[in-house]
Structure formats: structure tokens, C-alpha cells
Amino acid sequence: MNTHIQDRLGRPLTDLRISVTDRCNFRCRYCMPPEIFDKDFKFLPRNDVLTLEEIAHLTTLFVKASGIKKVRITGGEPLLRQNVTHLITLLNEIKGIEDIAMTTNGTLLPKYAKSLKAVGLNRVTISLDCLDDEKFRYINGRNIGVQSVLTGIDSAVEAGLKVKINMVVKRGMNEEDILPMAKYFKDSGIILRFIEYMDVGNTNGWKLDHVVSKKEIFSIINKEMPIEPIEANYEGEVASRFKYKDNNNEIGIISSVTDTFCSTCSRARLSADGKLVTCLFATKGHDLKELIRTGASEDQLVERIKDIWVSRNDRYSEERLQQTDKKAIRKIEMSHIGG
């Protein structure tokens, strides 16, 4: 079995996150603001997007290059990708892949949850930023109510998928919804994770004072419902894990701004247009699609993947707070590489 290759900071490559589309049926203001991603916005032409077979082929090569075991399907909204269930089937057939997950806004899960589970999807992470219907309609920019997502959550649970909920917390948008969300999911058996608002892409108007810190989120919950830290499941886990003292159920906080985890980041991202991206905040990716479509051999592609990872020294989140000039760095849009 292949051992994991390591980058210049000694970090292995263990996980691959695959964006299957740059399109989404939401226009969340911290990711795809509706004023920018409007009817005139130019999404990737179909021919620029990897085919399902190309994605599966590249995944096989990542297994050969580094022995990755975990794959997560992202977007945009991955369930907008035609025949995405067929992709799960293809990925499930790859020897070495042990865990296939998906990040989704949940609205299309009533249609797809059972078939996704049947072809090998193990887990879904569903985005939900508040339970206040009016506010949620504003945040998602498409006037879609909370019930659409709650129904999607129920569909995933009924299909037998493991479910986690992600809530992005932004000051001035939904920090007062932290407690209602925690109370709602506390006894549900579903793990809720709070995510510090990040400066992803180029269009969300990120400012440091919009960030509600991990410490503050912990304090808000702990005051009403005492929680305590628990051990990480594995090296490189992004969420700090906690449990409620009265029922042992778990919640998490993902703190890529105030308590970074660059030092253990072991995730590579494959963008919808076939670029290998070594950091969520990267300025550019490395084009693998061009290599595939111009006839590069498997060995050449495997060596290219290895070379890219071995040269990696990204630690954007650690460096973010050290920057004094605050000069904006142009980054890849979140909708191209997922979360």
C-alpha cells in the first residue's frame, strides 16, 4: 500500500475534495453574493468542466500517488451536477477509497438521498446558517425557506446517511442564532459545527471584525448548556470537538481564522475545471485536465500530483493575521473548489 507523500512542512496527503460544478441554486452572501453572481455571470462552459469519468480517473491516480482513502464531493451545489450518483458509483469502485462524503445545501436531498446511499455515499454535511426563516431567505439570496433544508436533513437521515450540519457564523448576520441552532440539534444525534467566517474567494467583503471567534462561540453555548472538549478523531481533523456535559452529544467549531490548523492540513482540492489546488485560499491551481486531455500517461500524471504536493508550503490562515498591509490577494472562487 502506498504511504502518504509529504509536503515541505511534513504534511501528508490523505483527503481529496472534488468540486463537480461551480453552479449553485443558492446565492449565499458569504460565498456567491447575488449582486456578483447574477444572471449575467459567466459560469464555466460545459467543456471546461471535468467529465465524471475524468474525475474518477484522477481519483484513482491520487490513490496511486499517495494512498488517499477519503473523498468529499463539493461544488457549487454538487447535486446540480447531472448524474452525480453515477460518479459516486465510479468512486465506490476505486480500490483504496474507504469513505465518500458530500457537502450540500440539502434542498435536493429529498430527490437524491436514497439513491446516493444505495451507490456508496457514506456521509453528508449540510449547510444551514440559522433557523429564522426570514433571515435564512435573505442569507441564501434565493428566498428559499428553512423547511427546504430541514426536509433535506430528514431525507438524509431516513436514507441512512450520516449527517453533520455546518453553520457559518458572521457578526452582524447571524451570531444571535448560535444558541437556537445549538438547542435545536442538541438532542438530535446530528453533529452541528460552527464555522468562523472566512475570507474565501474575492467577493464576500470579508473583514476580521466580522469574525465571531471560536472562543466567543464556545462561551455563548457553554454559558447556557455546559460543554467540554473531547479528543480529535484523527490527526488533521478541522473541527475542535466538544460534548454537552448532560448528554455526551457532540458539537464542533471550525476556527480557520483565530485558531488555525494549517500545520495539520492534509487536504487537496480538485476544482470543477480540473485544477489541483493545495489550499482553500490559493491564488491558482495546477492544471491536471490539460494533461489528461493531451494524452499524458498515468505515470506522468501520478508524478505530477506527487511533485505538486511535495512542493507545497501553503499556510495561508497562519499568515493571514501576520499581514500588516492587508493587501487583498486574489484567490480562487469558493464556488470552483468547494469548502
PyMOL commands that set and color helices and strands:
alter all, ss='L'
color gray80, all
select helices_A, chain A and resi 46-48+52-66+78-80+84-92+109-118+133-140+146-159+175-185+208-210+214-224+262-264+289-293+298-310+316-320+334-337
alter helices_A, ss='H'
color red, helices_A
select strands_A, chain A and resi 15-19+70-74+99-104+123-127+162-169+191-196+227-229+239-244+250-254+267-270+275-277+286-287
alter strands_A, ss='S'
color yellow, strands_A
deselect
rebuild
show_as cartoon
